[in-house]
Amino acid sequence: MNNNGIEITKACYYSGINRITYYYNKKHQNKEDKRRITRIDNSIIDKIIELCKERITYGYNRIWALLRNSGINIAKKTVYKIMKNNNLTLPLHNHKNRKELKLLRADKPEMLIETDITYIPTNNGMTYLMCIKDAFSKEWYGYNYNTSCTAKDAINAIDDAIIRKFNGVIPENITLRTDKGSQYISREFNNYLKTMNIKHEYIERETPEENGDIESFHNSIKTDYIWINEINNFNDGKIIIANAFYDYNNIRPHSTLDYYPPMQFLDKWNNDSTFR
């Protein structure tokens, strides 16, 4: 019913309609109109299903982030409903027993970097991945992937990061956090750090939670890139890890970076003061 210059009270009286009924119908008509306006285009639904098939380890938050980061604006709840309707949702995952730690806390990029070793089995034997990542921006700086995991391999990982990220010149006042594995307490490794003017911070023995950031990183690498592929040999592993390096830094949304990939986050951090 439209007012058309007549008070709603009089209009309802002359037409014999209860005012409560009028307002109820008007309210629900507006809801139906809104539903029709916000109906999702089939092409977006198809895009969500396609992304879920490509990224089988992603939940609705990361699928939503991929859409947002590519310029498609859609509500998280809508993405969740579409995924649920198509049986594409994943079980909820909670980070339990996280503790407040008394270690250096990074509040900007290029302040604190982390490294550790993770094991990658192949059909032809064990291989080892040593990664260097930024504790603040989550950027994966570099790595060493090999069939050995010696102090020299650990040094090679840092060298790779310095070349890729800093063109061979490491910034001042940067700290490296490691555990007390044999590679990281070796004289060779620590002499190298002194030469490069890199400070060294150890976590305590048998306290992996103090290195939880790099542990979580390795878990993500294995979940999103390693376990979903069959690695026959070392060369297969090299290809998969090289592809993972690019994808992790440039495409994969990171939950602690407002679901931006590290390179997009850094671009906003460096060029948009309102983003910080």
C-alpha positions in Angstrom: 0.0 0.0 0.0 1.2 3.5 -0.8 0.4 6.6 1.1 -0.3 8.9 -1.9 -0.9 12.0 0.3 -3.2 10.2 2.7 -2.1 9.5 6.3 -1.4 5.9 6.8 -3.8 5.8 9.8 -6.7 7.1 7.6 -5.7 4.9 4.7 -5.9 1.8 6.8 -9.2 2.9 8.4 -10.9 3.5 5.0 -9.6 0.4 3.4 -10.3 -1.8 6.4 -6.7 -3.0 6.9 -5.2 -3.3 10.3 -2.2 -1.0 10.8 -0.1 -3.9 12.3 -0.8 -6.0 9.3 0.2 -3.1 7.0 3.5 -2.5 8.7 4.2 -6.3 8.9 3.6 -6.7 5.1 5.7 -3.6 4.3 8.6 -4.8 6.4 8.7 -8.3 4.8 8.2 -6.9 1.3 11.4 -4.8 1.8 13.3 -7.9 2.9 12.2 -9.7 -0.2 13.2 -6.8 -2.4 16.6 -6.7 -0.7 17.1 -10.5 -1.2 16.3 -10.0 -4.9 18.8 -7.1 -5.2 21.6 -9.0 -3.4 21.2 -12.3 -5.3 24.6 -13.6 -6.2 25.5 -13.9 -9.9 26.1 -17.5 -11.0 29.5 -16.6 -12.4 30.6 -15.7 -8.8 29.3 -19.0 -7.5 31.1 -20.8 -10.2 34.3 -18.9 -9.3 34.0 -19.9 -5.7 33.6 -23.6 -6.6 36.5 -23.3 -9.0 38.8 -21.8 -6.3 37.7 -24.5 -3.8 38.7 -27.2 -6.3 42.1 -25.5 -6.9 42.7 -24.8 -3.2 41.5 -27.9 -1.5 43.1 -26.9 1.8 41.4 -23.4 2.0 38.5 -22.6 4.3 35.9 -19.9 3.5 38.0 -17.1 5.0 40.8 -17.6 2.5 38.5 -18.3 -0.4 36.8 -15.0 0.5 40.2 -13.3 0.6 41.2 -14.5 -2.8 38.0 -13.0 -4.2 38.5 -9.7 -2.4 42.2 -9.5 -3.4 41.2 -10.0 -7.0 38.6 -7.2 -6.9 35.4 -9.2 -6.2 33.4 -7.8 -3.3 31.3 -10.4 -1.5 30.5 -11.0 2.2 32.3 -13.8 4.1 28.9 -15.2 5.2 27.8 -15.5 1.6 31.0 -17.3 0.6 30.5 -19.7 3.6 26.9 -20.4 2.6 27.8 -21.1 -1.0 30.6 -23.4 0.1 28.3 -25.1 2.6 25.6 -25.6 0.0 28.1 -27.3 -2.3 29.8 -29.4 0.5 33.1 -27.5 0.2 33.6 -26.3 3.8 36.4 -27.6 6.0 36.4 -28.6 9.7 37.0 -25.6 12.0 40.6 -25.4 13.2 41.6 -23.7 16.5 45.1 -22.7 17.6 45.2 -24.1 21.2 47.6 -23.5 24.1 49.3 -20.4 22.6 51.4 -18.6 25.2 52.7 -15.1 25.7 56.4 -15.3 25.1 59.3 -13.2 26.5 61.2 -12.9 23.2 61.9 -10.1 20.8 58.6 -8.9 19.4 58.7 -7.6 15.9 56.7 -4.4 15.2 57.9 -3.7 11.7 59.3 -5.6 8.7 63.0 -6.5 8.4 63.5 -6.5 12.2 63.2 -10.2 13.2 63.6 -13.2 10.9 63.2 -16.9 11.7 64.5 -20.2 10.5 64.1 -23.9 11.2 64.3 -27.2 9.4 61.4 -29.3 8.2 61.6 -32.8 6.7 60.0 -33.6 3.4 59.9 -37.3 2.5 60.0 -38.4 -1.1 59.6 -41.8 -2.7 63.4 -41.8 -3.1 64.4 -40.8 0.4 64.3 -37.9 2.9 64.9 -34.3 1.9 65.2 -31.2 4.1 63.9 -27.6 3.7 65.4 -24.7 5.7 63.4 -21.5 5.3 64.0 -17.9 6.2 60.9 -15.8 6.9 60.0 -12.4 8.4 58.2 -12.6 11.7 56.2 -9.4 11.1 55.3 -9.4 7.4 55.3 -13.2 7.1 57.2 -12.8 3.9 59.2 -15.9 2.9 62.6 -14.5 2.2 64.5 -17.5 0.9 65.3 -21.1 1.5 67.7 -24.0 1.1 66.3 -27.4 -0.1 68.7 -30.3 -0.1 69.2 -33.9 0.7 71.4 -32.8 3.7 70.8 -30.5 6.7 74.2 -29.3 7.8 75.4 -26.0 9.2 76.5 -25.1 5.6 72.9 -25.8 4.4 71.6 -23.4 7.1 74.1 -20.7 5.9 73.0 -21.3 2.3 69.4 -20.6 3.4 70.4 -17.2 4.8 72.5 -16.4 1.8 69.6 -17.2 -0.5 67.3 -14.9 1.5 69.9 -12.0 1.5 70.3 -12.3 -2.3 66.5 -12.6 -3.0 65.3 -10.0 -0.5 68.1 -7.5 -0.1 70.2 -7.9 -3.3 73.2 -9.0 -1.2 73.2 -6.2 1.4 71.5 -7.1 4.7 70.0 -4.2 6.7 71.3 -3.2 10.1 69.9 -4.4 13.4 68.3 -7.5 12.1 67.9 -10.5 14.4 67.7 -14.2 13.5 65.7 -16.5 15.8 66.5 -20.2 15.9 66.2 -23.2 18.1 69.3 -24.9 19.6 69.7 -27.5 16.9 73.2 -28.7 16.1 73.3 -26.6 12.9 72.4 -23.4 14.7 74.8 -23.7 17.7 77.7 -24.7 15.5 80.8 -22.5 15.4 80.6 -22.3 11.6 77.1 -20.9 11.6 77.7 -18.4 14.4 80.9 -17.1 12.9 78.9 -16.5 9.7 76.3 -14.5 11.6 79.0 -12.4 13.2 80.5 -11.7 9.8 77.2 -10.7 8.4 76.4 -8.6 11.5 73.2 -10.6 12.2 72.1 -10.8 15.9 71.2 -14.4 17.1 68.3 -15.1 19.4 67.8 -18.7 20.7 64.6 -20.2 22.0 64.9 -22.5 25.0 65.4 -26.2 24.5 62.3 -28.3 24.3 60.1 -25.3 23.9 58.8 -25.4 20.3 56.0 -23.0 21.2 58.6 -20.2 21.4 59.3 -20.9 17.7 55.6 -21.3 17.0 55.5 -18.9 14.1 58.0 -20.8 12.0 56.5 -24.1 13.1 53.1 -22.8 11.9 54.6 -21.6 8.7 56.1 -25.1 7.9 52.8 -26.7 8.7 51.1 -24.4 6.2 53.7 -25.2 3.5 53.2 -28.9 4.0 49.4 -28.7 4.1 48.9 -26.4 1.2 51.8 -27.5 -1.1 53.5 -30.7 0.0 51.0 -33.3 1.2 48.6 -32.6 -1.8 51.3 -33.7 -4.2 53.2 -36.9 -4.7 57.0 -36.2 -4.6 58.9 -39.0 -6.3 62.4 -37.6 -5.8 64.5 -34.5 -5.0 63.9 -32.8 -8.3 60.1 -33.1 -7.9 60.5 -31.5 -4.6 62.6 -28.6 -6.0 59.8 -27.7 -8.5 57.0 -27.9 -5.9 58.9 -25.7 -3.4 59.8 -23.2 -6.0 56.2 -22.9 -7.0 55.2 -22.7 -3.3 57.6 -19.9 -2.7 55.9 -17.7 -5.3 52.4 -18.7 -4.4 52.9 -18.2 -0.6 54.3 -14.7 -1.0 52.0 -13.4 -3.8 48.7 -15.2 -3.7 48.0 -17.2 -0.5 46.0 -15.1 2.0 47.5 -14.9 5.5 45.1 -14.7 8.4 47.3 -12.5 10.5 47.7 -10.0 7.7 44.0 -9.2 7.3 43.9 -12.0 4.7 46.4 -10.4 2.3 49.4 -12.3 0.9 52.7 -11.0 2.3 53.7 -9.0 -0.8 50.4 -7.2 -1.0 50.4 -6.5 2.7 53.9 -5.0 2.4 52.8 -2.8 -0.5 50.0 -1.4 1.7 52.3 -1.1 4.7 54.9 0.9 2.8 52.5 3.1 0.7 49.4 3.6 2.8 49.9 5.3 6.2 46.2 4.6 7.1 46.8 0.9 6.8 49.4 0.7 9.6 
